[in-house]
């Protein structure tokens, strides 16, 4: 079974001053983390002096410790943090960079990481000055304060929470893995754009596809499983759902002729809402159907049997049809009409002109 959901997401582009951490392989720091491994993940000034810098220099050792703590690799007791252990295992650390970036962000709940991509601003600007709203220039030989007309705003509350996310995997060509250490209090809005989201939810995985300003496909492991999603979409009908064969139990008179013949039905769900992930566009899903009881199965099976008879048939052919239809209702206790009862039914319908006289042979 597969459920496909889609929605359009508003993405805002900003210019912002960021302190970020970008994953890099720093051999010097990784060497120190490996030394800690042989000391129960603990470092000290003597360990650094004797095994890392190979000289008795407490000042340098303290600087190294401070640097590791700034990178959140050591705690106050000089014990490796969770980030320190992860960095050693992955042989990568988040190394800090400060600069002016274009930031693509959304407050749609489908993206808890908020920031989708960042790019370095190449233009030569001093964004700190732009944030202040003025700059200094020499006019006629005199240093003059000039106001800067920029659409500078306070960082929205929803965007501030990005600092709480440990890992952000960007939706760019390199799929960079970063951290946002700090975002300045003021930013400049640039544009608003639209992104189309497609989710393919299967029993074993969920795939996220993006099209528009970003084009990407990746697994979406944190999205709820297919059973949870299906229950939220089906709502009150979920109690009639059977996961054993992935089918919906329905009543005979609730199925159209085509649905009874094919044992399938297309369900329409207007603007389904998934908890914690918001509203999606109207979706139609083709599902398998089956009778909800033995009584309904008997009505269904006899309807199929009567509709199978479209031409003259010998008793053996009729029996073959009965057997075929019986096999369609395995697990049900059904009672198919005998040939005489079907014959009487056809005769009465011919009298009422409900069917053609071509059925005289019955």
C-alpha positions as CSV (number, residue, x, y, z in Angstrom):
1,X,0.0,0.0,0.0
2,X,1.1,3.5,-0.7
3,X,-0.3,6.9,0.4
4,X,0.6,10.0,-1.6
5,X,0.2,13.4,0.0
6,X,1.1,16.8,-1.4
7,X,0.9,20.4,-0.3
8,X,2.4,23.8,-1.3
9,X,4.7,25.5,1.2
10,X,5.6,29.2,1.5
11,X,9.3,29.7,1.8
12,X,10.8,33.1,2.8
13,X,14.2,34.3,1.7
14,X,16.1,36.5,4.1
15,X,19.5,38.2,4.4
16,X,20.9,37.4,7.8
17,X,24.1,37.5,9.9
18,X,24.7,33.9,11.2
19,X,27.1,32.0,13.4
20,X,27.0,28.5,11.9
21,X,28.8,25.3,12.3
22,X,29.7,23.4,9.2
23,X,30.8,19.8,9.3
24,X,34.6,19.5,8.6
25,X,37.3,17.0,9.3
26,X,39.8,18.6,11.7
27,X,42.6,16.2,12.2
28,X,44.1,18.1,15.2
29,X,40.9,18.1,17.2
30,X,40.1,14.5,16.2
31,X,43.5,13.4,17.4
32,X,42.7,14.9,20.8
33,X,39.4,13.2,21.0
34,X,41.1,9.9,20.2
35,X,43.5,10.4,23.1
36,X,40.5,10.9,25.4
37,X,39.3,7.5,24.4
38,X,42.1,5.8,26.2
39,X,41.3,7.8,29.3
40,X,37.7,6.9,29.7
41,X,36.7,9.9,27.5
42,X,38.3,12.3,29.9
43,X,40.9,15.0,29.3
44,X,43.1,17.0,31.6
45,X,45.9,19.6,31.4
46,X,48.6,16.9,32.1
47,X,47.1,14.6,29.4
48,X,47.2,17.3,26.8
49,X,50.7,18.4,27.8
50,X,52.1,14.8,27.8
51,X,50.3,13.2,24.9
52,X,49.2,16.0,22.6
53,X,51.5,19.0,22.6
54,X,54.4,17.1,24.2
55,X,55.6,19.9,26.4
56,X,54.8,21.3,29.8
57,X,52.8,24.4,28.8
58,X,49.7,24.9,30.9
59,X,48.7,28.1,29.1
60,X,48.5,26.3,25.7
61,X,46.7,23.3,27.2
62,X,44.0,25.7,28.7
63,X,43.5,27.3,25.3
64,X,43.0,23.9,23.7
65,X,40.5,23.0,26.4
66,X,38.6,26.3,25.9
67,X,38.5,25.7,22.2
68,X,37.0,22.2,22.6
69,X,34.4,23.6,25.1
70,X,33.5,26.4,22.6
71,X,32.9,23.6,20.1
72,X,30.8,21.8,22.6
73,X,33.1,18.8,22.6
74,X,34.0,18.9,26.3
75,X,31.9,19.7,29.3
76,X,33.0,21.7,32.3
77,X,34.6,18.6,33.9
78,X,36.6,18.0,30.7
79,X,34.5,14.9,29.9
80,X,33.6,14.3,26.2
81,X,30.1,15.5,25.5
82,X,27.6,13.6,23.4
83,X,28.7,15.9,20.5
84,X,32.3,15.0,21.3
85,X,31.6,11.3,21.1
86,X,29.7,11.7,17.9
87,X,32.5,13.8,16.3
88,X,35.1,11.1,17.2
89,X,32.9,8.3,15.8
90,X,32.1,10.2,12.6
91,X,35.5,11.8,12.3
92,X,33.8,15.2,11.7
93,X,33.1,18.2,13.8
94,X,31.0,21.3,13.4
95,X,33.5,24.1,12.8
96,X,32.2,27.7,13.4
97,X,31.9,30.3,10.7
98,X,30.4,33.8,11.0
99,X,29.1,35.6,7.9
100,X,26.2,37.2,6.0
101,X,24.0,34.6,4.3
102,X,20.9,34.3,2.2
103,X,18.6,32.1,4.2
104,X,15.6,30.1,2.9
105,X,13.2,29.3,5.7
106,X,9.6,28.2,6.3
107,X,7.4,28.0,9.3
108,X,5.3,25.1,7.8
109,X,5.3,22.2,10.3
110,X,6.4,19.7,7.6
111,X,9.9,21.1,8.1
112,X,10.7,21.2,11.8
113,X,14.3,22.3,11.0
114,X,12.9,25.6,9.6
115,X,15.9,26.5,7.5
116,X,16.0,24.7,4.1
117,X,19.1,26.3,2.6
118,X,21.7,29.0,3.1
119,X,24.1,30.7,0.7
120,X,27.0,33.1,1.3
121,X,26.2,36.6,0.2
122,X,28.9,37.4,-2.3
123,X,28.3,41.2,-2.5
124,X,30.8,43.3,-0.5
125,X,28.6,44.6,2.3
126,X,28.8,45.2,6.0
127,X,25.5,43.8,7.1
128,X,26.1,44.8,10.7
129,X,26.1,48.4,9.5
130,X,23.0,47.8,7.4
131,X,21.3,46.4,10.4
132,X,22.1,49.6,12.4
133,X,20.6,51.6,9.6
134,X,23.5,53.8,8.7
135,X,27.0,53.9,7.3
136,X,30.0,56.3,7.3
137,X,31.2,57.8,4.1
138,X,33.5,60.7,3.2
139,X,31.6,63.6,1.6
140,X,33.7,66.6,0.5
141,X,36.6,65.3,2.6
142,X,34.5,65.0,5.7
143,X,33.4,61.7,7.4
144,X,29.6,61.8,7.2
145,X,27.0,59.5,8.7
146,X,24.5,58.4,6.0
147,X,21.2,56.7,6.7
148,X,20.6,53.4,4.9
149,X,17.2,52.7,3.6
150,X,16.7,49.0,4.1
151,X,13.7,46.8,4.9
152,X,15.3,45.6,8.1
153,X,13.0,43.7,10.5
154,X,13.2,41.9,13.8
155,X,13.7,38.1,13.5
156,X,10.3,36.4,13.6
157,X,9.7,34.3,16.7
158,X,9.3,31.1,14.6
159,X,12.7,31.7,13.0
160,X,14.5,32.2,16.4
161,X,13.8,28.6,17.4
162,X,16.2,27.4,14.7
163,X,19.0,27.7,17.2
164,X,17.6,24.8,19.2
165,X,18.1,22.3,16.3
166,X,21.3,20.3,16.5
167,X,21.6,19.2,12.9
168,X,20.1,20.7,9.8
169,X,20.6,18.9,6.5
170,X,20.2,21.5,3.8
171,X,18.2,21.0,0.6
172,X,21.1,22.1,-1.7
173,X,23.1,20.1,-4.2
174,X,25.7,19.2,-1.6
175,X,23.1,18.4,1.1
176,X,25.4,20.1,3.7
177,X,24.9,19.3,7.3
178,X,25.1,22.4,9.5
179,X,24.2,23.9,12.8
180,X,22.9,27.4,13.5
181,X,24.7,28.7,16.5
182,X,23.2,32.1,16.5
183,X,21.1,34.3,14.3
184,X,21.3,38.1,14.7
185,X,18.2,39.9,16.0
186,X,17.5,41.8,12.8
187,X,17.3,40.4,9.2
188,X,16.3,41.7,5.8
189,X,13.4,40.0,3.9
190,X,14.2,39.4,0.3
191,X,11.4,37.4,-1.4
192,X,8.6,34.8,-0.7
193,X,8.5,31.8,-2.9
194,X,6.5,28.5,-3.2
195,X,7.7,25.0,-2.8
196,X,5.7,21.9,-3.8
197,X,5.9,18.9,-1.4
198,X,5.2,15.3,-2.3
199,X,5.2,12.6,0.3
200,X,5.1,8.9,-0.6
201,X,4.3,6.9,2.5
202,X,4.8,3.1,2.3
203,X,4.9,0.3,4.9
204,X,8.6,0.5,5.3
205,X,9.6,4.1,4.4
206,X,8.5,7.6,3.6
207,X,10.0,9.6,0.7
208,X,10.0,13.3,0.5
209,X,10.1,15.0,-2.9
210,X,10.5,18.7,-3.5
211,X,9.9,20.7,-6.7
212,X,10.1,24.4,-7.3
213,X,12.8,26.5,-5.8
214,X,14.4,23.2,-4.6
215,X,14.4,19.8,-6.3
216,X,15.3,17.0,-4.0
217,X,14.3,13.5,-2.9
218,X,15.2,11.9,0.4
219,X,13.9,9.6,3.1
220,X,11.8,11.3,5.7
221,X,12.3,9.0,8.7
222,X,10.6,11.3,11.3
223,X,7.2,11.3,9.6
224,X,4.5,9.1,11.2
225,X,4.2,5.6,10.0
226,X,1.6,4.5,7.4
227,X,-0.8,3.1,10.0
228,X,-1.0,6.4,11.9
229,X,-1.4,8.4,8.7
230,X,-4.1,6.1,7.4
231,X,-6.0,6.2,10.6
232,X,-6.0,10.1,10.6
233,X,-7.1,10.2,6.9
234,X,-9.8,7.4,7.2
235,X,-11.1,8.7,10.5
236,X,-14.4,6.9,11.4
237,X,-14.0,4.5,8.5
238,X,-10.7,3.2,10.1
239,X,-12.6,0.7,12.3
240,X,-13.7,-1.0,9.0
241,X,-10.1,-1.3,7.8
242,X,-8.4,-4.7,7.7
243,X,-4.6,-4.5,7.6
244,X,-4.3,-8.2,6.9
245,X,-5.1,-7.8,3.3
246,X,-5.2,-3.9,3.3
247,X,-8.9,-3.7,2.4
248,X,-12.0,-1.8,3.6
249,X,-15.1,-3.7,4.8
250,X,-18.2,-2.1,3.2
251,X,-21.9,-3.0,2.8
252,X,-23.2,-4.4,-0.5
253,X,-25.5,-1.5,-1.2
254,X,-22.7,1.0,-0.6
255,X,-20.7,-0.3,-3.6
256,X,-21.3,0.6,-7.2
257,X,-21.6,-2.1,-9.9
258,X,-18.0,-1.3,-11.0
259,X,-16.7,-1.5,-7.5
260,X,-18.4,-4.8,-6.9
261,X,-16.9,-6.2,-10.0
262,X,-13.4,-5.0,-9.3
263,X,-13.4,-5.2,-5.5
264,X,-11.8,-1.7,-5.6
265,X,-13.0,1.8,-4.6
266,X,-11.6,5.3,-5.0
267,X,-12.0,7.3,-1.8
268,X,-11.7,11.1,-1.8
269,X,-10.3,13.0,1.2
270,X,-10.7,16.8,1.1
271,X,-7.8,18.7,2.7
272,X,-6.7,16.0,5.2
273,X,-4.9,17.2,8.3
274,X,-2.0,15.2,9.8
275,X,-1.2,15.9,13.4
276,X,1.9,18.1,13.8
277,X,2.3,18.4,10.1
278,X,-0.6,20.5,9.0
279,X,-3.1,20.4,6.2
280,X,-2.5,18.7,2.8
281,X,-4.3,19.0,-0.5
282,X,-7.3,16.9,-1.4
283,X,-6.3,13.4,-2.2
284,X,-7.9,10.4,-3.8
285,X,-6.7,6.9,-3.0
286,X,-7.7,3.6,-4.7
287,X,-8.2,0.9,-2.2
288,X,-9.4,-2.8,-2.1
289,X,-12.9,-3.4,-0.7
290,X,-14.7,-6.5,0.6
291,X,-18.0,-7.3,2.3
292,X,-18.3,-6.6,6.0
293,X,-20.2,-9.8,6.8
294,X,-21.3,-13.2,5.5
295,X,-24.8,-11.8,4.7
296,X,-23.3,-8.9,2.7
297,X,-20.9,-11.4,1.0
298,X,-23.8,-13.6,0.0
299,X,-25.6,-10.7,-1.7
300,X,-22.4,-9.6,-3.4
301,X,-21.6,-13.1,-4.7
302,X,-25.0,-13.7,-6.1
303,X,-25.0,-10.4,-7.8
304,X,-21.7,-11.3,-9.5
305,X,-23.1,-14.7,-10.4
306,X,-26.2,-13.3,-12.1
307,X,-24.1,-10.7,-13.9
308,X,-21.7,-13.4,-15.2
309,X,-24.5,-15.0,-17.2
310,X,-24.5,-13.1,-20.5
311,X,-24.9,-16.0,-22.9
312,X,-26.1,-19.6,-23.2
313,X,-24.2,-21.9,-20.9
314,X,-24.2,-25.6,-20.2
315,X,-24.5,-26.8,-16.6
316,X,-20.7,-27.4,-16.4
317,X,-19.9,-23.9,-17.4
318,X,-22.4,-22.6,-14.9
319,X,-20.8,-24.7,-12.1
320,X,-17.4,-23.3,-13.2
321,X,-18.7,-19.7,-12.7
322,X,-20.1,-20.6,-9.3
323,X,-16.7,-22.0,-8.3
324,X,-14.9,-18.9,-9.6
325,X,-17.1,-16.6,-7.6
326,X,-16.9,-18.7,-4.5
327,X,-13.1,-18.4,-4.6
328,X,-13.5,-14.6,-4.6
329,X,-15.0,-14.8,-1.1
330,X,-12.6,-16.9,0.8
331,X,-13.1,-16.6,4.6
332,X,-16.8,-15.9,4.2
333,X,-19.7,-18.4,4.6
334,X,-21.7,-17.6,1.5
335,X,-24.8,-19.3,0.0
336,X,-25.0,-19.0,-3.8
337,X,-28.4,-19.3,-5.5
338,X,-29.2,-22.6,-7.3
339,X,-29.8,-22.4,-11.0
340,X,-33.6,-22.7,-10.7
341,X,-33.8,-19.7,-8.5
342,X,-31.6,-17.7,-10.9
343,X,-33.8,-18.8,-13.7
344,X,-37.0,-17.6,-12.0
345,X,-35.3,-14.3,-11.3
346,X,-34.4,-13.9,-15.0
347,X,-38.0,-14.8,-16.0
348,X,-39.6,-12.2,-13.8
349,X,-37.2,-9.6,-15.0
350,X,-38.0,-10.4,-18.6
351,X,-41.7,-10.1,-17.9
352,X,-41.1,-6.6,-16.4
353,X,-38.9,-5.8,-19.5
354,X,-35.9,-5.2,-17.1
355,X,-33.7,-7.4,-19.2
356,X,-33.7,-8.6,-22.8
357,X,-35.6,-11.7,-23.9
358,X,-32.2,-13.0,-25.0
359,X,-32.1,-14.7,-21.6
360,X,-35.0,-17.2,-22.5
361,X,-32.4,-20.0,-22.4
362,X,-32.3,-19.9,-18.6
